[in-house]
Amino acid sequence: MSTACALALGISMTLVLRGYQFGHSNHTVYLIDALRMNHPELLANDWFTTHTLQYHVVFTHVTAALDRAGLTRPAFLVGYLLLAFFMHLAWLLWVRALGGSNRVYLLSVILFLLSAAGFGLGMYEFLQDSAFLPSNIANVAM
């Protein structure tokens, strides 16, 4: 099996089984700050949006700029697909560095997905909430 085929299969399994979503779960927190940046009058009396620390400043500014350009949804989808690609590429390279083959990589992907895409304290996930989030960018970058 070719490397490109193994990589495409691994990415496809992740996307099919984990999916992609926009505007749900943690997105409801991260998107609000960018929305308020573009429309300060929105939720002006809401304590959460006006009196809590939003600590993903760069993500907020990029999201606000994408929102002004009307590109948030397509850009986040492309960003998520790139995260999936780079996560699997790094995964395959790790398997190869440890002496494994493309088949071993695919077996590890299957076992990972069978474990509900992560295990440990709080059921940690590399692509949390199947969304383009600051934490997912950091996870893949690590």
Backbone as CSV, one residue per row, in Angstrom:
resi,resn,N_x,N_y,N_z,CA_x,CA_y,CA_z,C_x,C_y,C_z
1,MET,0.853,-1.182,0.000,0.000,0.000,0.000,0.893,1.237,0.000
2,SER,0.581,2.195,-0.848,1.399,3.408,-0.953,1.185,4.309,0.266
3,THR,2.146,5.167,0.487,2.069,6.106,1.610,0.893,7.054,1.449
4,ALA,0.693,7.563,0.241,-0.424,8.491,0.001,-1.768,7.815,0.270
5,CYS,-1.882,6.567,-0.139,-3.125,5.825,0.082,-3.357,5.592,1.576
6,ALA,-2.313,5.204,2.294,-2.435,4.974,3.744,-2.819,6.266,4.455
7,LEU,-2.184,7.357,4.074,-2.477,8.654,4.676,-3.917,9.081,4.384
8,ALA,-4.339,8.922,3.143,-5.716,9.277,2.771,-6.722,8.426,3.532
9,LEU,-6.422,7.160,3.708,-7.321,6.269,4.442,-7.395,6.654,5.917
10,GLY,-6.248,6.971,6.512,-6.230,7.385,7.922,-7.007,8.674,8.147
11,ILE,-6.791,9.649,7.285,-7.509,10.925,7.388,-8.996,10.696,7.172
12,SER,-9.342,9.891,6.187,-10.760,9.612,5.901,-11.447,8.951,7.085
13,MET,-10.761,8.008,7.729,-11.361,7.356,8.907,-11.649,8.372,10.001
14,THR,-10.708,9.266,10.228,-10.908,10.287,11.254,-12.086,11.188,10.901
15,LEU,-12.140,11.636,9.662,-13.218,12.542,9.251,-14.576,11.854,9.245
16,VAL,-14.627,10.611,8.815,-15.904,9.892,8.771,-16.400,9.576,10.184
17,LEU,-15.511,9.116,11.040,-15.935,8.693,12.376,-16.058,9.843,13.374
18,ARG,-15.264,10.890,13.204,-15.301,12.017,14.142,-16.082,13.202,13.585
19,GLY,-16.104,13.348,12.258,-16.872,14.414,11.633,-16.232,15.778,11.754
20,TYR,-17.022,16.772,11.415,-16.618,18.176,11.519,-17.851,18.966,11.910
21,GLN,-17.668,19.940,12.774,-18.799,20.797,13.128,-18.339,22.241,13.301
22,PHE,-19.258,23.128,13.062,-18.992,24.560,13.205,-20.062,25.156,14.101
23,GLY,-19.650,25.955,15.065,-20.597,26.692,15.902,-21.236,25.895,17.019
24,HIS,-20.648,24.773,17.385,-21.181,23.966,18.477,-20.133,23.839,19.570
25,SER,-20.548,23.422,20.742,-19.678,23.124,21.867,-18.723,24.289,22.161
26,ASN,-17.414,24.067,22.122,-16.451,25.123,22.447,-16.470,26.292,21.471
27,HIS,-16.945,26.066,20.261,-17.052,27.172,19.309,-17.961,28.265,19.840
28,THR,-18.974,27.893,20.603,-19.894,28.907,21.132,-19.156,29.897,22.020
29,VAL,-18.047,29.480,22.604,-17.247,30.393,23.430,-16.280,31.186,22.555
30,TYR,-15.547,30.508,21.678,-14.504,31.160,20.896,-15.056,32.111,19.841
31,LEU,-16.206,31.822,19.292,-16.756,32.674,18.247,-17.416,33.934,18.791
32,ILE,-17.864,33.898,20.036,-18.541,35.059,20.629,-17.605,36.255,20.734
33,ASP,-16.364,36.034,21.147,-15.431,37.153,21.310,-15.159,37.837,19.966
34,ALA,-15.001,37.049,18.914,-14.782,37.633,17.585,-16.030,38.377,17.112
35,LEU,-17.185,37.821,17.406,-18.441,38.474,17.032,-18.578,39.814,17.756
36,ARG,-18.223,39.825,19.040,-18.285,41.079,19.808,-17.246,42.081,19.323
37,MET,-16.117,41.606,18.844,-15.097,42.517,18.323,-15.645,43.257,17.101
38,ASN,-16.377,42.557,16.259,-16.951,43.173,15.062,-18.228,43.953,15.350
39,HIS,-18.945,43.576,16.398,-20.218,44.216,16.762,-20.238,44.457,18.277
40,PRO,-19.562,45.518,18.761,-19.434,45.759,20.200,-20.776,45.924,20.921
41,GLU,-21.808,46.330,20.199,-23.111,46.514,20.826,-23.797,45.183,21.145
42,LEU,-23.340,44.114,20.518,-23.923,42.796,20.709,-23.550,42.249,22.086
43,LEU,-24.522,41.836,22.843,-24.330,41.268,24.182,-23.571,42.219,25.109
44,ALA,-23.775,43.509,24.943,-23.048,44.513,25.724,-23.304,44.393,27.222
45,ASN,-24.447,43.876,27.626,-24.772,43.737,29.045,-24.584,42.322,29.571
46,ASP,-23.967,41.466,28.789,-23.750,40.088,29.205,-22.437,39.986,29.973
47,TRP,-22.492,39.479,31.192,-21.313,39.409,32.053,-20.223,38.532,31.434
48,PHE,-20.589,37.380,30.922,-19.596,36.451,30.396,-18.792,37.067,29.257
49,THR,-19.465,37.750,28.365,-18.764,38.283,27.192,-18.028,39.587,27.475
50,THR,-18.387,40.283,28.541,-17.745,41.582,28.801,-16.802,41.579,30.000
51,HIS,-16.896,40.598,30.886,-16.096,40.630,32.110,-15.243,39.394,32.348
52,THR,-15.095,38.538,31.371,-14.207,37.391,31.532,-13.049,37.521,30.563
53,LEU,-11.938,36.933,30.941,-10.724,37.021,30.138,-10.816,36.081,28.940
54,GLN,-10.672,36.629,27.772,-10.614,35.822,26.555,-9.135,35.685,26.201
55,TYR,-8.571,34.516,26.423,-7.123,34.350,26.363,-6.593,33.844,25.026
56,HIS,-7.435,33.703,24.025,-6.974,33.318,22.690,-7.078,34.531,21.767
57,VAL,-6.262,35.532,22.053,-6.351,36.830,21.389,-6.088,36.717,19.888
58,VAL,-5.057,36.006,19.494,-4.730,35.882,18.070,-5.865,35.170,17.336
59,PHE,-6.370,34.089,17.916,-7.476,33.359,17.306,-8.691,34.273,17.151
60,THR,-8.959,35.093,18.163,-10.081,36.028,18.111,-9.907,37.025,16.964
61,HIS,-8.725,37.604,16.836,-8.480,38.599,15.784,-8.572,37.979,14.387
62,VAL,-8.020,36.786,14.225,-8.093,36.108,12.924,-9.548,35.767,12.596
63,THR,-10.279,35.266,13.584,-11.689,34.922,13.378,-12.511,36.164,13.049
64,ALA,-12.256,37.265,13.740,-12.980,38.510,13.465,-12.697,38.995,12.044
65,ALA,-11.436,38.905,11.610,-11.091,39.323,10.244,-11.770,38.420,9.214
66,LEU,-11.774,37.124,9.472,-12.454,36.199,8.569,-13.951,36.474,8.526
67,ASP,-14.524,36.826,9.674,-15.950,37.141,9.745,-16.269,38.392,8.921
68,ARG,-15.423,39.410,9.038,-15.640,40.632,8.258,-15.567,40.349,6.756
69,ALA,-14.735,39.400,6.385,-14.599,39.041,4.966,-15.648,38.017,4.525
70,GLY,-16.437,37.525,5.468,-17.455,36.526,5.147,-16.871,35.149,4.839
71,LEU,-15.706,34.866,5.405,-15.012,33.614,5.089,-14.836,32.675,6.282
72,THR,-15.487,32.955,7.385,-15.248,32.166,8.593,-15.523,30.680,8.376
73,ARG,-16.702,30.358,7.895,-17.055,28.941,7.740,-16.140,28.193,6.775
74,PRO,-15.919,28.687,5.562,-15.027,27.931,4.669,-13.581,27.892,5.175
75,ALA,-13.100,28.972,5.762,-11.725,28.992,6.267,-11.546,28.018,7.428
76,PHE,-12.543,27.927,8.303,-12.462,26.989,9.417,-12.509,25.547,8.920
77,LEU,-13.299,25.275,7.899,-13.336,23.929,7.327,-11.982,23.568,6.732
78,VAL,-11.419,24.469,5.949,-10.094,24.223,5.365,-9.057,24.062,6.475
79,GLY,-9.134,24.905,7.494,-8.215,24.795,8.626,-8.321,23.454,9.324
80,TYR,-9.544,22.969,9.509,-9.740,21.682,10.165,-9.201,20.538,9.299
81,LEU,-9.449,20.616,8.000,-8.931,19.583,7.096,-7.398,19.573,7.103
82,LEU,-6.795,20.755,7.157,-5.339,20.838,7.247,-4.832,20.261,8.570
83,LEU,-5.560,20.528,9.663,-5.176,19.948,10.952,-5.215,18.423,10.887
84,ALA,-6.277,17.878,10.301,-6.391,16.421,10.168,-5.233,15.876,9.326
85,PHE,-4.927,16.562,8.223,-3.824,16.124,7.366,-2.498,16.130,8.118
86,PHE,-2.172,17.249,8.766,-0.879,17.349,9.444,-0.795,16.429,10.652
87,MET,-1.908,16.206,11.345,-1.904,15.269,12.469,-1.566,13.863,11.959
88,HIS,-2.208,13.459,10.872,-1.961,12.118,10.338,-0.585,11.994,9.696
89,LEU,-0.115,13.044,9.076,1.230,13.015,8.514,2.262,12.816,9.625
90,ALA,2.137,13.579,10.702,3.053,13.432,11.833,2.925,12.035,12.448
91,TRP,1.719,11.544,12.549,1.455,10.211,13.086,2.175,9.150,12.251
92,LEU,2.014,9.244,10.939,2.668,8.296,10.033,4.189,8.391,10.152
93,LEU,4.700,9.599,10.253,6.149,9.774,10.385,6.664,9.198,11.704
94,TRP,5.891,9.324,12.782,6.267,8.720,14.060,6.297,7.200,13.955
95,VAL,5.270,6.644,13.325,5.223,5.190,13.155,6.438,4.726,12.354
96,ARG,6.747,5.448,11.291,7.909,5.091,10.467,9.214,5.218,11.254
97,ALA,9.335,6.282,12.054,10.548,6.482,12.857,10.748,5.360,13.869
98,LEU,9.644,4.764,14.299,9.716,3.659,15.261,9.822,2.298,14.574
99,GLY,9.967,2.311,13.243,10.180,1.076,12.509,8.917,0.430,11.964
100,GLY,7.784,1.118,12.066,6.530,0.556,11.579,6.310,0.822,10.101
101,SER,5.297,0.181,9.562,4.958,0.314,8.146,3.646,1.086,8.009
102,ASN,3.203,1.253,6.774,1.909,1.899,6.529,0.774,1.108,7.178
103,ARG,0.883,-0.204,7.169,-0.148,-1.049,7.790,-0.182,-0.859,9.302
104,VAL,0.982,-0.715,9.913,1.042,-0.475,11.360,0.412,0.879,11.686
105,TYR,0.704,1.862,10.851,0.073,3.180,11.018,-1.446,3.063,10.980
106,LEU,-1.981,2.374,9.967,-3.435,2.228,9.851,-4.013,1.450,11.023
107,LEU,-3.309,0.430,11.490,-3.772,-0.308,12.668,-3.811,0.609,13.886
108,SER,-2.804,1.469,14.039,-2.798,2.397,15.178,-3.946,3.401,15.080
109,VAL,-4.275,3.836,13.864,-5.407,4.746,13.669,-6.700,4.047,14.079
110,ILE,-6.866,2.811,13.635,-8.077,2.047,13.980,-8.181,1.860,15.484
111,LEU,-7.089,1.477,16.130,-7.117,1.280,17.584,-7.399,2.589,18.319
112,PHE,-6.818,3.673,17.831,-7.064,4.981,18.440,-8.536,5.362,18.327
113,LEU,-9.112,5.174,17.146,-10.515,5.529,16.947,-11.439,4.602,17.740
114,LEU,-11.058,3.352,17.893,-11.849,2.429,18.711,-11.833,2.821,20.186
115,SER,-10.771,3.490,20.605,-10.688,3.936,22.001,-11.414,5.259,22.197
116,ALA,-12.321,5.594,21.290,-13.098,6.836,21.318,-12.217,8.041,21.040
117,ALA,-11.175,7.859,20.258,-10.249,8.909,19.825,-9.486,9.527,20.982
118,GLY,-9.169,8.732,21.937,-8.331,9.204,23.031,-8.665,8.524,24.327
119,PHE,-7.720,8.567,25.222,-7.977,8.022,26.546,-7.122,8.792,27.525
120,GLY,-7.480,8.723,28.780,-6.750,9.428,29.802,-7.681,10.347,30.563
121,LEU,-7.119,11.186,31.366,-7.881,12.100,32.200,-8.791,12.964,31.342
122,GLY,-10.063,12.878,31.548,-11.021,13.690,30.803,-11.213,13.248,29.367
123,MET,-10.792,12.033,29.030,-10.923,11.523,27.656,-10.352,12.531,26.659
124,TYR,-9.106,12.854,26.808,-8.408,13.810,25.959,-8.540,13.430,24.488
125,GLU,-8.781,14.416,23.655,-8.886,14.199,22.217,-7.920,15.139,21.500
126,PHE,-7.298,14.654,20.436,-6.392,15.503,19.675,-7.149,16.536,18.859
127,LEU,-8.303,16.176,18.341,-9.134,17.118,17.584,-10.451,17.283,18.347
128,GLN,-10.376,18.002,19.455,-11.511,18.184,20.352,-12.712,18.797,19.643
129,ASP,-13.857,18.267,19.920,-15.140,18.763,19.405,-15.245,18.739,17.882
130,SER,-14.321,18.074,17.210,-14.340,18.004,15.744,-14.491,19.388,15.116
131,ALA,-13.743,20.344,15.642,-13.866,21.728,15.197,-12.484,22.364,15.097
132,PHE,-12.425,23.497,14.430,-11.193,24.273,14.308,-11.092,25.168,15.539
133,LEU,-10.291,24.750,16.518,-10.160,25.446,17.793,-8.690,25.736,18.086
134,PRO,-8.419,26.729,18.922,-7.024,27.013,19.285,-6.330,25.800,19.905
135,SER,-7.033,25.044,20.737,-6.424,23.880,21.375,-6.071,22.811,20.341
136,ASN,-6.882,22.653,19.314,-6.576,21.669,18.276,-5.365,22.095,17.462
137,ILE,-5.235,23.371,17.205,-4.061,23.873,16.498,-2.814,23.563,17.324
138,ALA,-2.870,23.821,18.633,-1.745,23.551,19.528,-1.452,22.064,19.602
139,ASN,-2.496,21.235,19.669,-2.287,19.780,19.740,-1.520,19.267,18.531
140,VAL,-1.939,19.678,17.362,-1.292,19.205,16.138,0.109,19.808,16.016
141,ALA,0.272,21.058,16.400,1.583,21.701,16.320,2.598,21.013,17.248
142,MET,2.137,20.534,18.375,3.039,19.828,19.284,3.508,18.535,18.675
